[in-house]
Structure formats: C-alpha cells, structure tokens
Amino acid sequence: MTKYLISFDDGSMDHITDDELPAVSEASHAVVREAQAAGVWVFGGGLRRQRPTVVGTDGSTTDGAEPFSKAMVGGFCVVDVPTRAEALQWAARIAAGCRCAQEVREIMDDPDA
C-alpha cells in the first residue's frame, strides 16, 4: 500500500463560526473514526497557529523566517491505501467534514527505512 499526506492550509477553516465549530469538529472526527475502522488511518492532527521556528543546516534557529510568508499547514493526516483514487476519496470525505479543500500528496518510500 502507499501512504498519502492529506492536508489543508492554515486559515482554511477561518470561515467557520464559533457556533458551527462543534458540528464541524464532530463531522471531522467521524471521518477519522471511519478511517481508523477501515484500517487506513496512520496519523494526523491539527497544528497550532504560530510562527514557525526554522532550524538551519548549521543548527541555528530563527523564529518566523521566510516560511511564515508561505502557506502553512493547518492540519493533516496520513492514510495508507492501495491507490491514489482511494486517497482522493478519503480526502473528499475529510474536506466535507472540515468544510475546506484538501491537498493530497504521495509520500515517497525510503528504501533504507
């Protein structure tokens, strides 16, 4: 099987009101439970909105460097499914639950891992 990263950008859920948030949270968690029951869920979660800390090749750290100007991941999951088509089906279910578009990317296997 192949692992796929399904993710959305930080801010993609900003259109959801405080009143809607409990229903969106339940719908999202329902999809997670379905993926777990199907045996395809590997890992996932939302990310706190914060400025990133960038660690350079020399080990130095900088808070809020250039990646902050790029799109930041707001949440993600990894699924392990046999086909890209199945990954897209899970992404569609997650998109409906989260009420925001999802990006799907195949994770390359590391032959040495």
C-alpha positions as a Markdown table, in Angstrom:
| # | Residue | x | y | z |
|---|---|---|---|---|
| 1 | Met | 0.0 | 0.0 | 0.0 |
| 2 | Thr | 1.0 | 3.6 | -0.4 |
| 3 | Lys | 0.9 | 6.4 | 2.2 |
| 4 | Tyr | -0.6 | 9.8 | 1.3 |
| 5 | Leu | -0.5 | 13.1 | 3.1 |
| 6 | Ile | -3.9 | 14.8 | 3.1 |
| 7 | Ser | -3.6 | 18.4 | 4.4 |
| 8 | Phe | -5.1 | 21.9 | 4.4 |
| 9 | Asp | -3.6 | 25.3 | 4.8 |
| 10 | Asp | -3.7 | 27.3 | 8.0 |
| 11 | Gly | -6.6 | 29.7 | 7.8 |
| 12 | Ser | -8.7 | 27.4 | 5.6 |
| 13 | Met | -11.2 | 26.9 | 8.3 |
| 14 | Asp | -11.4 | 30.6 | 9.3 |
| 15 | His | -14.8 | 30.9 | 7.7 |
| 16 | Ile | -16.3 | 28.5 | 10.3 |
| 17 | Thr | -18.2 | 30.4 | 13.0 |
| 18 | Asp | -17.8 | 29.6 | 16.7 |
| 19 | Asp | -21.4 | 28.3 | 16.6 |
| 20 | Glu | -20.6 | 25.9 | 13.7 |
| 21 | Leu | -17.3 | 24.6 | 15.2 |
| 22 | Pro | -18.8 | 21.8 | 17.3 |
| 23 | Ala | -20.6 | 20.3 | 14.3 |
| 24 | Val | -17.5 | 20.6 | 12.1 |
| 25 | Ser | -15.4 | 19.1 | 14.8 |
| 26 | Glu | -17.8 | 16.1 | 15.2 |
| 27 | Ala | -18.0 | 15.6 | 11.4 |
| 28 | Ser | -14.2 | 15.7 | 11.1 |
| 29 | His | -13.7 | 13.3 | 13.9 |
| 30 | Ala | -16.4 | 11.0 | 12.5 |
| 31 | Val | -14.3 | 10.7 | 9.3 |
| 32 | Val | -11.2 | 9.9 | 11.4 |
| 33 | Arg | -13.1 | 7.2 | 13.2 |
| 34 | Glu | -14.2 | 5.7 | 9.8 |
| 35 | Ala | -10.6 | 5.8 | 8.5 |
| 36 | Gln | -9.4 | 4.1 | 11.7 |
| 37 | Ala | -12.1 | 1.4 | 11.5 |
| 38 | Ala | -11.2 | 0.9 | 7.8 |
| 39 | Gly | -7.5 | 0.4 | 8.8 |
| 40 | Val | -6.2 | 3.2 | 6.6 |
| 41 | Trp | -5.5 | 5.8 | 9.2 |
| 42 | Val | -1.8 | 6.3 | 10.1 |
| 43 | Phe | -1.6 | 9.6 | 12.0 |
| 44 | Gly | -3.0 | 13.1 | 11.8 |
| 45 | Gly | -4.0 | 16.2 | 13.6 |
| 46 | Gly | -4.4 | 20.0 | 13.6 |
| 47 | Leu | -1.4 | 22.3 | 14.0 |
| 48 | Arg | -1.4 | 25.3 | 16.4 |
| 49 | Arg | -1.4 | 28.6 | 14.7 |
| 50 | Gln | 2.0 | 30.0 | 15.5 |
| 51 | Arg | 5.1 | 31.5 | 13.8 |
| 52 | Pro | 7.4 | 28.7 | 12.8 |
| 53 | Thr | 10.9 | 28.2 | 14.2 |
| 54 | Val | 13.3 | 27.5 | 11.3 |
| 55 | Val | 16.4 | 25.3 | 12.1 |
| 56 | Gly | 19.2 | 26.0 | 9.7 |
| 57 | Thr | 21.7 | 23.4 | 8.4 |
| 58 | Asp | 24.2 | 24.7 | 11.0 |
| 59 | Gly | 21.7 | 24.2 | 13.8 |
| 60 | Ser | 20.9 | 27.8 | 14.2 |
| 61 | Thr | 17.3 | 28.8 | 14.9 |
| 62 | Thr | 15.2 | 31.7 | 13.7 |
| 63 | Asp | 11.7 | 32.4 | 14.7 |
| 64 | Gly | 9.3 | 33.4 | 11.9 |
| 65 | Ala | 11.7 | 33.4 | 9.0 |
| 66 | Glu | 10.7 | 33.1 | 5.3 |
| 67 | Pro | 8.5 | 30.0 | 5.6 |
| 68 | Phe | 6.0 | 32.2 | 7.5 |
| 69 | Ser | 5.4 | 34.1 | 4.3 |
| 70 | Lys | 4.5 | 30.8 | 2.5 |
| 71 | Ala | 1.3 | 28.8 | 3.0 |
| 72 | Met | 1.5 | 27.0 | 6.3 |
| 73 | Val | -0.1 | 23.6 | 7.0 |
| 74 | Gly | -3.1 | 23.9 | 9.3 |
| 75 | Gly | -3.9 | 20.3 | 9.7 |
| 76 | Phe | -3.0 | 16.9 | 8.1 |
| 77 | Cys | -3.4 | 13.2 | 8.2 |
| 78 | Val | -1.6 | 10.3 | 6.6 |
| 79 | Val | -3.6 | 7.4 | 5.2 |
| 80 | Asp | -2.2 | 4.1 | 3.9 |
| 81 | Val | -4.3 | 3.0 | 0.9 |
| 82 | Pro | -3.8 | 0.9 | -2.2 |
| 83 | Thr | -4.5 | 3.6 | -4.8 |
| 84 | Arg | -4.4 | 7.3 | -5.3 |
| 85 | Ala | -8.1 | 7.2 | -6.2 |
| 86 | Glu | -8.8 | 5.8 | -2.7 |
| 87 | Ala | -6.7 | 8.6 | -1.2 |
| 88 | Leu | -8.7 | 11.1 | -3.1 |
| 89 | Gln | -11.9 | 9.5 | -1.8 |
| 90 | Trp | -10.7 | 9.9 | 1.8 |
| 91 | Ala | -9.6 | 13.5 | 1.1 |
| 92 | Ala | -13.1 | 14.3 | -0.2 |
| 93 | Arg | -14.7 | 12.9 | 3.0 |
| 94 | Ile | -12.2 | 14.9 | 5.1 |
| 95 | Ala | -13.0 | 18.0 | 3.0 |
| 96 | Ala | -16.7 | 17.6 | 3.6 |
| 97 | Gly | -16.1 | 17.2 | 7.4 |
| 98 | Cys | -13.7 | 20.0 | 7.7 |
| 99 | Arg | -15.6 | 22.2 | 5.2 |
| 100 | Cys | -12.3 | 23.1 | 3.5 |
| 101 | Ala | -10.4 | 21.9 | 0.5 |
| 102 | Gln | -7.7 | 19.3 | 1.0 |
| 103 | Glu | -4.3 | 18.7 | -0.8 |
| 104 | Val | -3.3 | 15.2 | -1.5 |
| 105 | Arg | 0.4 | 14.2 | -1.9 |
| 106 | Glu | 2.0 | 10.7 | -2.2 |
| 107 | Ile | 4.7 | 10.1 | 0.4 |
| 108 | Met | 7.8 | 8.5 | -1.1 |
| 109 | Asp | 9.1 | 5.3 | 0.4 |
| 110 | Asp | 12.6 | 5.3 | 1.9 |
| 111 | Pro | 14.2 | 2.1 | 0.8 |
| 112 | Asp | 16.6 | 2.3 | 3.8 |
| 113 | Ala | 13.9 | 2.8 | 6.4 |
